[in-house]
Amino acid sequence: MSQVQSSSPAMLRDQLRQMLAVLEEERQALAGLDIDALMGAANDKNRLCGSLEDAAGVVLDEECRGMLEAAKRLNEVNRQVRNLVAANVTARLNAMTGSPQLYHAGPRYAYAGAR
C-alpha cells in the first residue's frame, strides 16, 4: 500500500471504522471470556494501529475526531474490564491455594498518589 493511499482521509475513516468494530468485538470477547476471540481482536488492533501510524499527517475532520474519541473511550473501557477479569482470576487462585496475594497495592500507593 502506498503512502498516498494509506494517508488519505477516506482511508483514515475506513481504518477508524474498522478499529471501532474490533474494539466492539473485543468487548464481546471479554464478556464471553472467549480467549480465541480476544487474541484475534488483539492481532487486529495491532494491525490497525500500524495502519493508523501512516495517517499521522492527515487533517482530521469532525467525523474522524469523533471516531478517534469513541475509539479511545472503548479502548479504555476494555482495558478496565481486562484488569477486572485479571483481578478476579488472581483472587480465585489465591483462594484456591490459600496463599496470600503476592501483589497488593495497599495504602502506600494510595497515599503516594495523594501527594
Wavefront OBJ file of the C-alpha trace (Angstrom):
o trace
v 0.000 0.000 0.000
v 1.473 3.357 -0.963
v 1.911 6.266 1.417
v -0.595 8.376 -0.555
v -3.323 5.747 -0.315
v -2.749 4.960 3.354
v -2.815 8.610 4.415
v -5.968 9.726 2.575
v -8.886 10.990 4.683
v -11.179 8.313 3.209
v -8.716 5.571 4.143
v -8.384 7.006 7.655
v -12.165 6.966 8.112
v -12.284 3.349 6.967
v -9.473 2.348 9.345
v -11.171 4.121 12.259
v -14.446 2.334 11.486
v -12.549 -0.954 11.465
v -10.917 -0.087 14.799
v -14.302 0.684 16.356
v -15.617 -2.665 15.092
v -12.588 -4.500 16.501
v -12.970 -2.769 19.863
v -16.604 -3.855 19.961
v -15.547 -7.424 19.090
v -13.016 -7.265 21.912
v -15.728 -6.140 24.331
v -17.913 -9.062 23.305
v -14.981 -11.461 23.670
v -14.269 -10.106 27.156
v -17.910 -10.522 28.118
v -17.839 -14.138 26.968
v -14.295 -14.804 28.210
v -13.514 -16.060 24.689
v -9.712 -16.273 24.561
v -9.567 -17.054 20.840
v -11.685 -14.000 20.020
v -9.579 -11.881 22.399
v -6.386 -12.948 20.647
v -7.958 -12.220 17.272
v -9.015 -8.771 18.436
v -5.532 -8.087 19.816
v -3.969 -9.039 16.470
v -6.488 -6.903 14.565
v -5.886 -3.931 16.871
v -2.137 -4.263 16.397
v -2.518 -4.411 12.610
v -4.820 -1.386 12.570
v -2.514 0.612 14.838
v 0.252 0.029 12.310
v -2.023 1.268 9.518
v -3.091 4.307 11.518
v 0.538 5.348 12.036
v 0.691 6.136 8.310
v -2.134 8.653 8.768
v -0.197 10.886 11.155
v -0.211 13.853 8.752
v -3.866 13.696 7.724
v -6.001 16.678 8.712
v -8.825 15.329 10.861
v -12.379 16.276 10.059
v -15.173 16.259 12.643
v -16.204 12.681 11.812
v -12.652 11.366 12.273
v -12.241 13.272 15.543
v -15.473 11.750 16.823
v -14.397 8.242 15.835
v -10.994 8.751 17.472
v -12.640 9.851 20.722
v -15.042 6.904 20.602
v -12.136 4.501 19.997
v -10.212 5.957 22.937
v -13.224 5.532 25.230
v -13.935 1.978 24.074
v -10.291 1.005 24.449
v -10.214 2.411 27.994
v -13.391 0.545 28.966
v -11.972 -2.676 27.527
v -8.710 -2.123 29.431
v -10.624 -1.711 32.680
v -12.643 -4.877 32.032
v -9.424 -6.815 31.292
v -7.988 -5.593 34.591
v -11.127 -6.631 36.483
v -11.022 -10.103 34.931
v -7.347 -10.443 35.860
v -8.034 -9.313 39.432
v -10.880 -11.813 39.704
v -8.659 -14.651 38.467
v -5.947 -13.660 40.942
v -8.426 -13.624 43.819
v -9.793 -17.040 42.871
v -6.333 -18.567 42.504
v -5.292 -17.145 45.865
v -8.445 -18.538 47.477
v -7.826 -21.979 45.961
v -4.204 -22.140 47.086
v -4.765 -20.481 50.438
v -1.841 -18.225 49.602
v -1.744 -14.538 50.356
v -1.863 -12.205 47.427
v 1.635 -11.775 46.008
v 0.945 -8.292 44.737
v -1.133 -5.908 46.771
v -1.477 -2.197 46.088
v -2.062 -1.116 49.635
v -2.375 2.274 51.272
v 1.208 3.221 50.372
v 0.246 3.668 46.737
v -2.955 5.482 47.571
v -1.002 7.781 49.879
v 1.724 8.429 47.277
v -0.929 9.337 44.697
v -2.476 11.881 47.085
v 0.709 13.930 47.325
l 1 2 3 4 5 6 7 8 9 10 11 12 13 14 15 16 17 18 19 20 21 22 23 24 25 26 27 28 29 30 31 32 33 34 35 36 37 38 39 40 41 42 43 44 45 46 47 48 49 50 51 52 53 54 55 56 57 58 59 60 61 62 63 64 65 66 67 68 69 70 71 72 73 74 75 76 77 78 79 80 81 82 83 84 85 86 87 88 89 90 91 92 93 94 95 96 97 98 99 100 101 102 103 104 105 106 107 108 109 110 111 112 113 114 115
